[in-house]
């Protein structure tokens, strides 16, 4: 969540300012670089309320990127987005992983997207791991819960 009283750039800079280890010049540069990386160059001075839902998701990613984390956790990153914007956000996550070598853990119900960009997929049901496999193997899982989820996701009978 962004603080409504701060600009997008100020929101993204918050974790850097809280650490207090960088000069203001370096903070501004890192914020600009992160916004450019997510396709929001020039949007630092806008207020969060001026951005669309997809732009806010990308700005959230920029805020995480400024910290140079090795691992990113995305919790339903495309929820409440239209299919076109969701595809763009998913592509941005995949591109970020490739370019920065970041390990991403994506919690999602968008199985079609996960099958397209994941290295491995884990399905949990009732607190238990039902499947953990590469996308191709996951799609062939004999587990009934996995089959049911695949069928519901793709509206067709599996196996």
Secondary structure as UniProt FT lines:
FT   TURN            4..5
FT   HELIX           8..19
FT   HELIX           24..37
FT   TURN            38..39
FT   TURN            41..42
FT   TURN            44..45
FT   HELIX           48..50
FT   HELIX           53..65
FT   TURN            66..68
FT   STRAND          71..75
FT   TURN            77..80
FT   HELIX           83..100
FT   STRAND          103..107
FT   HELIX           111..117
FT   STRAND          121..125
FT   TURN            126..127
FT   STRAND          128..133
FT   HELIX           135..139
FT   HELIX           144..154
//
